[in-house]
Amino acid sequence: MTAALTLHFCTDPGEFLAAAEAYLAADPVVGTVVATVAQRMATRRAEGVVLPGDVWWLVVRDASGAVVGAAMRTAPFAPRPPFLLPMPREAAVALARAWHRRGERVRAVNGALPAVRDCADEVARLDGGRVTVAQHTRLHLLDHLTPPAPVPGALRAATTGDVDLVAAWFGAFMADADEQAGRPRGTSAHETPDRAELLRRIRDGRVWFWTDESGAPVHLTAANPTSFGVARVGPVYTPPEQRGRGWAGNAVAEVSRRLTAEDARVCLFTDQANPVSNRLYARLGFRPVVDMANLVLAG
C-alpha cells in the first residue's frame, strides 16, 4: 500500500470480477487473460470445484477508489508466475513489496510491460537474483480480416471423441513453439488444460481442426470463451510434417470469421521471437496492441 494506492488481494474470483468488472470491460483486449481465467475459475467454483488455496487476484485502486490495475496468481505450473495487467509503476513496486511482506516467494512474473518489469526489478532488489527475459510476447487484435489463399480441406469442430488428439496437440504446442523461436524444447513453462477442461472446451465448440481432402485432421486452432466481447484465439498448432501448406492461415481466418460473426472482437498472442507466426497474423489483418513479457528471476 502507498499513500495514494491500495492493493486488495482476494481468493474468490467472483469477488474479483465484481470489483474489477468495469476496469476489465473498459479495455477487454488487454485484460483478456485475466478476465477469461477469472471467469473460468468462477464458473468452476460455482459448480462446486474447490480451487487451490493459494490462488489469488489483485485489484489496485487509486486515492479516489477507481480501479487502476489488476493481477492474478493462478498458474498451476512452476514457478507459478503472477500475471500483471498495466498498472502505475508505484503499484507494481508496491505489489513486489507486498509479496515480500507476506513471505510469498515469486521467482517469475508475466504480463504487460512496463509494469511487469518494474515489479520484477523490485522483487530482485528485495529477494535477490537478476531479471532475465524468458519470452517476449505481443498481443494482437484483428482489424480487418484478409483471407489467405485458399487451400484444400475444411474447418470442422472437434468432438469429444477427438479429445486424445486434442490433448496431444495442446501438449506439443509450446515445445514446438520454443523450437520455432530458437529456444530449446521445453524452455517455456505453460499450462496444459486437463482432460476435463479440454472436454469442456470441445463441448463449448471452441476447438477446431482443419481437415485435408481425405477428412484427416492436419491442424488445430482453439479459442477461449468470449469475455467482455473479446475472444482470444489459441493455441494454433500444426504438426511439423504438415507445416508450410497453408493450413494454419486458413484455419485461423475461418475461426476468426466465425467469432466475428458472433459479434466478438478477436485477439491472439504471438511470440516475438517467432517470425513465421508474426508474419502470418499480420497478413491476416491482426495489429499489435500491447507488448508483454515472461520474466524469470535467476540466481
PyMOL commands that set and color helices and strands:
alter all, ss='L'
color gray80, all
select helices_A, chain A and resi 13-26+32-46+89-102+115-127+160-180+195-203+240-242+247-261+275-284
alter helices_A, ss='H'
color red, helices_A
select strands_A, chain A and resi 6-10+56-61+67-73+83-84+108-112+130-142+154-157+207-211+217-223+230-237+265-271+286-298
alter strands_A, ss='S'
color yellow, strands_A
deselect
rebuild
show_as cartoon
